[in-house]
Amino acid sequence: MDPVGQDVNLNSPNKGLPVEHSAGLDGFPVEGTLGNSGNPLPPGLTEEEAEELRSELIKVEEEIGTLRQVLSAKERHATELKRKLGLSPLNELKQNLTKSWQDVQTSNAYVSASATLDDITRSEAYKKTQETLSQAGQKTSAALTNVGSAISRKLGDMRNSATFKSFEDKVGNMKYKVVGPRGDEGMNSTSPTQENPPF
């Protein structure tokens, strides 16, 4: 497609599409075109200087285009080499992360923070705090063991008490009245008897 006949305005919704030229507008100068004699020259610039600047601009734009093509070719070549070496974007990311972590570990801030933490762990205050917490943990564990033993002992005493035995007897009597003497055998029977009518 001919680039002259395309809409190259980046804000245009028709960007890259062919532009229809009206026959009546072909004679009018287009804003921003080189060599446009309809635009006045900036103050202090002669026609010869303007022409020289225009030709230099054309050369620079051609060089930029050439450099873009070379850069694009180099990027394609680098991508092909990486593919042949088995270097995927994921592998590159892993390598970058590893290098970044190594950079962090060798940074002054990290080394300084590590040294400070080492100093803290070697300090007397830290050691005393650690000992105190260790002793508190041991005392708490012993206290919980004692409480558990006391609760077990109290439950055993309560089960052997007259009140609990009386309660146990009442539950047993209620079971006898509801289930009957054949409590274990009659659980599977389907026909109700006179002694244990259905609810």
Number of C-alpha atoms within 10 A of each C-alpha: 8 6 11 9 13 15 16 15 10 9 7 10 9 13 13 15 14 15 14 9 9 7 7 7 9 9 7 8 12 11 9 8 9 13 11 11 10 10 12 8 12 9 6 6 10 11 12 9 12 14 14 12 12 14 14 12 13 13 12 12 12 12 12 12 12 12 12 12 12 12 12 12 12 12 12 12 12 12 14 13 12 14 12 10 9 10 13 13 11 9 11 12 11 12 12 12 12 12 12 12 12 11 12 13 13 11 11 11 11 13 13 11 11 13 12 12 12 11 11 13 13 11 11 10 11 13 13 11 11 13 12 12 12 12 12 12 12 12 12 12 12 12 12 12 12 12 12 12 12 12 12 12 12 12 12 11 11 13 13 11 11 10 11 13 13 11 11 13 12 12 12 12 13 12 13 14 13 15 16 15 13 9 13 9 8 13 9 8 8 7 8 10 10 6 11 13 10 9 4
